[in-house]
Every structure is written in C-alpha cells, then in structure tokens.
Amino acid sequence: MHGRIRTWGPGALVLLPTVLLLGYFVYGLIAWTFNTSLTARHTARKGPVDYVGFENYANLFGEERFVNSLKNLGVLTVAFIVGTLIFGLLWALLLEKGVPGESIFRSVFLFPMAVSMIASGVVWSWLLNPSQGEDARGLNRLFSILHLNFLENPWWTAGSRWTTMMSIALPAVWQLSGYIMALFLAGFRGIPAELREAARVDGASEFKLYRYVLFPQLSPIALSALIILGHMSLKLFDLIYAITGPNQFRTEVPAVYMWNTLLRSDQAKAAGIAIVLLAVVAVLVIPYVAYTVRQEADE
C-alpha cells in the first residue's frame, strides 16, 4: 500500500493545484451559473433567492428575440464552417503542390489569425460600410472604382437572414481560413509518399489520387476542424459586437444577447442563455470526444 502511494503520490500532488483550479473556476462556476438560471434574480439587488425552476428557460424559448438570435446563430455557423473549410482546403491544396515562396504564402494566410477579433471587427466594420453610390465606402467604394457597381450591397444592414449573416461570417472566414489551411497542409505532408507512388503505379489519375487516396486520409483532420469551427462560431461575440454594435436585432446571436441582458442586470436570464449555449456546445463536443477516445482504445 505504501509503495503504491509513493508511486502515484508525487504525481497527484503535482496535478492537485490544476484540479482544484479547474474544479472551482470551470465546473464550480458552471454549477453557479446553472443555479442562478433557476432563480428569479432579475435585478442587481441582493435579497432572498426565489427559485422558479425551468421557468426562465421556457420564457426564453417563447421569446421572439432569443429565437431570432438562435436562427441567426444557425445561419452564421453554417456559413462560417462551409466558407472556412472551402478556403482552408483550397489554400492547402495549392501549397501542397509546392509553389515558389511557400513559406511567404503560409505566413500571409496565417497572419489574420494573429489579429484579435476586436481589431479585425473594427477594420471590417469599415470595409462592410453599407453606403452605396457616391457615398460608398470600404468594399463598396472598391467595387465602384473597378466599375463593378452591381456588386455593391448593404451588407448586414438589409436583405434576408442568409445574406445578413453571411456578411458577418465573411470576416470570420478571412480570419480562420489560414488555421484550417495549416491543419490540412500538415495532414497532406503526413501522408506517406509510398501511397502516392503506389496509386500512380496503378494508373490513378490526379483526380482519383486525391479523391480515393489522399482525401480519405484527411477525414480525422476534417472532423477536428469541423468541431473546432462549430465551437468557435457558437461563442462568436467580439467580432459581431465590433462590426454591428450591441443593439442590432438583425445580427444578434445568443452570446451578444447574453451580454446585453447581463448589462441590464438580469442575472437569471443571462445565466439561462449561457447554459443553453453550453448545452449546444456539449452536443457538438461530447460525441467528438467519445469518438476520439473510442478510436484511441481501438488502436
């Protein structure tokens, strides 16, 4: 018994501070938030806590503004994931072929990821200026100079939900495509050269080489990228806040709505929105974690 303690005791002592910090600042605060969401604490005033159960959640899903924010989030997530995967894979394919100055292109594609979302949002709020015609600014001004006036549009200020949220997704796609490119490029470089040679010896064309040999090898990376992007899109806040401001119904997502609610000191409602977001993230992440653990166990 004493031998076992001496074996795992030092390791447990090293991990103890991390476990305590995670337990308090992550799981403890999640529990506190969930507890708050079950109360009637809709002001900043302290007093007796009255529990109303899941009434706050029922009110949320019956509220037009919250339902609208969920729909906006769904469209934003689809546009963001699809756009980022397409551009990331395209750039990885171009670099995977080997081009002169590859390191420069890699740096250029990865640079946007080093920019903070707030700084990016400030720049893109100018680029996506909805003014048109003689008063055009940003991208609309560029289109006007290039005599491509038919491309001018009001961006996120008008149009359908899809056009509005796709305009908001554009800066996020620009910022994260380089990261996805790096993932796919690492995947391409990790595929043994023998597989390519064997496929070419068997008479496979370049299209069939990628379709039946290389792309299947990238499926784990594609799944990881999908989960990472989905998780990031659900929490997207600062970029939207910087571009459209805090009170834009057309582009509001749950994270922005939660912030606005908290500023009004409606703690119970804000906590309810946070728990709904956590549940949505869990729906995405938990199956992926279970799949990863199962794959590692099989190996």
N, C-alpha and C positions, 0 to 999 in steps of 0.2 A: 504493500500500500504506500509506504513512504517512498519507495522507488518510483512509483507512478507519479506521485506528487512532485518529486524532484524533476521528473521528465517533462511534465506539461506545466508545472507551476510557473517557471520564468516566462514562458510564452504567454500564459494567461495574464500575468502582471503587466506585460508589455501592451497587451490588447485592451486591458481594463479601462484606461482613460478614454480610448476611442469608443468603446462600447457604451460607456456612461454618457459621453457627449452626444453620440447618435441617439441613445435612448431618450435623452432629455430634449435636445434641440430638433429632432426629427419626429420620432414616434410620440414623444410626450406632447409636443405642440400640435401634432395631428389629432391626438386624443382631445386636447383642449379645444381645438377648433371645432371638432365634431360635437363636443359637449355644448359649446356656445351656440351652434346651429340649432340645437334643440330647445333653446330658451326664447323668452320674449324680450330679450335685451335689444331694443331698437333705438336706444339713445345712449349717450356717453355718461349719463348719470348713474352713479352707483346706488345700489339698493338690493332688496331681496330678489333672488333669482326665481322666476316663474318658468317652469318647463311646459312647453306646448307640444312636445313630441315632434312628429314629422310635418307639422302644420306649415312651417316655413318652406319646406320642400314642395308641398302641394301648392302653396301660393306662388312659388317661383315658376313652376311649370304651367301655371294658369295665367301667367303674366306675359303680355304680348312682347314687352321689351326684352325679357330674358329669352323667350322662344326665338325672337328675331336674332339675338346675339348667337344662339346656338346654330341657327341656319347659316348665318354669316361665317361662323367658325367652320362649319362643314364645307362650304364652298372654298374658303381660304385654304383649308387643309388639302383638299383635292388639287387645287391649282398650284399650291406651293410644292407638294410632293411630286406631281407629274412634271412640272416645269424643271425642278431641280434635278430629278433623275435623268430627264432627257438631256439637258445641257451638260450635266456632270459626266454622263456616259459618252456623249458626243466628243467632249474635250479629251476624255481618257482614250477614246479610240484614235483620235488624231495624234496624240502624243505617243501612244503605244506603238504606232507605226514607225516612230523615230523621225524627228524633224530637227533641222539645224537650230541651235539655240534653245533646246528643250528646257533647260533649267530656267531660262528667262521666261518662257511661256508658263512654266509651272508657278513661278513667283507671281507673275501677273494674275493668273487665275486664282491663286490662293490669297492674294493681297486683300480682297474685300472682306475675308473672314477676320482679318486683324482689326477691322474698323468696328467700333462699338455701334450697337443698334441705334442709339440715340443720335450719334453723329451721322450715321447713314440716313436715318429718318429725316434729319434737318435738311440734308442735301437733296434727298428725293422729294421732299415737300415742295422744293423749288422746281425740280425737274418735272414734277407732275402738276404744275400750275395749270388750273383749268381754263385760264384766259385764252381766247382764240382771236383770230383775225389780226387787226393792227395792234391789239393789246397783248398778243401772245407772248408767253414767257416759257422758259425751260424747253422741254421736248417739243412742245407745240411751236415754239419760235424756230427751232431747228428744222422742223418739217416745213415751215413757211419759207425759210431761206432756201431749202432744197426744192421748193416748188412741189412739195408733197402735201398740199393743204388737205387732201382727202383723209390723211392720217391724223389730223388734229381732232382731239376729242376732249370731253370734260373730265376724263379720268374717273376719279372716285366720287365726283360730286353729282353725277346723273347717270341714268341708264339702269339696266337691270341689276339684280343682285350679283349675277355672274360677272358682268363687266366691271362692276364696282370693286368686288373682292379680288378679281384678277389683277386690277390695277394696284391694289395693296400688296398682292403676292409678288409682283414684279421686283420690288427692291429686295425682298427676302430671297427670291430665286437668284438674283445677282450676287447676293452676299454668301450663300451657302453652296452654290454650284461647284466652286473650287474645292470645297471639302469633299463633296461626293466624287469629284474627279480624282482626288488623291486616293480615296478608298478603292475605286475601280482600277486605277492605274497600278496600285500595289497588288491588286488581285491578278491583273494581267501579267505583271512581272513575276508573280509567284507560281505561275503555271509552268510546269517543266517543258523545256524545249523539245523533249522527245515526243510529247503528244502532238505538237505541231508537225514535226517531221514525219511521224507515222501517218498522220492524216493526209499529208501531201503525197506521200509514197502511195497511199491507197487511191489517189486520184481525186481527192476532195478539192473543190473549188474554194476560193477565198471566202465566199458567202457561206458555204457549207461548213468550212473550218470554224468560223465564228458561231454559226447557228447551232451546230451539233457537238462541237468540241470545247470551245472557249467559253461561250456564254453559260452553259450548264455548270461550269466550274465556279462561276461568279455568283451563283444563286445564294450562298450564305451571306456574301457581302451585300447583295441586293436586299436581302431580308433585313440585315442590320441597318442599312441605310434607310429603309422604309420605316423601321421602328424609331430610329433617331429623328428623322424628319417629322414623323407624326407627333412625336413627343414635343418637339420644339414648336411646331405650329400651334399646338393646344395651349402653350404658355406664352405665345407671342403677345407682347404688351407694349414694350417701349417703342418699337418701330411704328406701330399703329398710332400710338399716343403722339409721337413726334410729327407724324405726317398730317393727321386729321384733327388732332386736338382731343380733349376729353369728352366732349358732348356731341359727337357725330353719330346719330342713330343709324345712318346708312352703313357705317363701317364698324360699329361696335361689336366686340366679341366678349365672351364671359369674363376674361381677365380684365379688360377695361371697365366693364360694368361693375365688377367686384371692387375695383379701385374707387370708382365714383361713389359706390354705395358706402364704402368704408369712410370716405371723406365726409359723408353725411352722418357718420357715427352710428349707422345701422349695423351693429356688430353681428347680430344673429343672421341677418340676410346675407351679409358679406361672407360670413363663415359657411353658410349653406352653399353659396356659389363656389367657394373654394373646395368644398367636399365633392360637389358634382364634378368639378374639373379633375380632382384627384381620382374619382371613380372612372372617368373616361380614360385618363392616362393608364390606370391599372388594367383596364380592359385591353389596352394595346400591349403593355409591357409584360404582364404576368404570363400570357401564353408564350411570348418570345423567350422569357427566362426559363419556363418549363421545357420548351423545345430545346434550348441550348443545353440544359442540364441532362436531358434525355440523350442528346447526341453525344455528349461527353461520356456518359455512362456506357453507351454502346461501343464507343471506341476503346 
